[in-house]
């Protein structure tokens, strides 16, 4: 990297080695000095272009690259300014690919890739805008299917992230309807009930919240009370 050049700019490079190297360095610096690195990234005049580059890296055939891109996007979205910037991408030309790529990553054989994708989806679902965008995506049923499968994951953090996604989606009535209208809704409800009491990393607590929200709706209450696990 040339002297005085911001390494973020390498995210825009056509050379994959340089792009991936820049991404690796960004991940390392977020792990070491998260707040400072995120502030530096978001304050850069080229941050919007850098974010778009990260979105394209989500579709990388290299699992580690896609996983790192998801990790960075999720980390940025944890801050108020970062969330605004990331959510602005949902109005752009590659909006649909974001959810599709993150959903695909949920079925990866790489545990780190799975936990990063689930964590990013959970962060995006934290705000009304992000949650509404997710629920309206054509792949929402696939998201719910993959996330529900992860409730039974042996990795407690992955399972907790999955439960968090469901908890945040069900904050809204539209989200509850997405769960109840899902082709395999009984499976989702059963897995939520089975997760109760498993609080090693918050899985049970998040599942309880989702169940509570579904119970607030007459159809949800009826389904849950008739569920085989109750």
Protein Blocks (a to p, Z undefined) as FASTA:
>chain_A
ZZhiafklmmmpmblklmmmmmmmmmmmmmmmmmlmmmmmmmpmklmmmmmmmmmmmmpc
blklmmmmmmmmmmmmmpmklmmmmmmmmmmmklmmmmmmmmmmmmpcblklmmmmmmmm
mmmmmpmklmmmmmmpmklmmmmmmmmmmmmpmblklmmmmmmmmmmmmmpmklmmmmmm
pmklmmmmmmmmmmgopaknommmmmmmmmmmmmmpmklmmmmmmpmkZZ
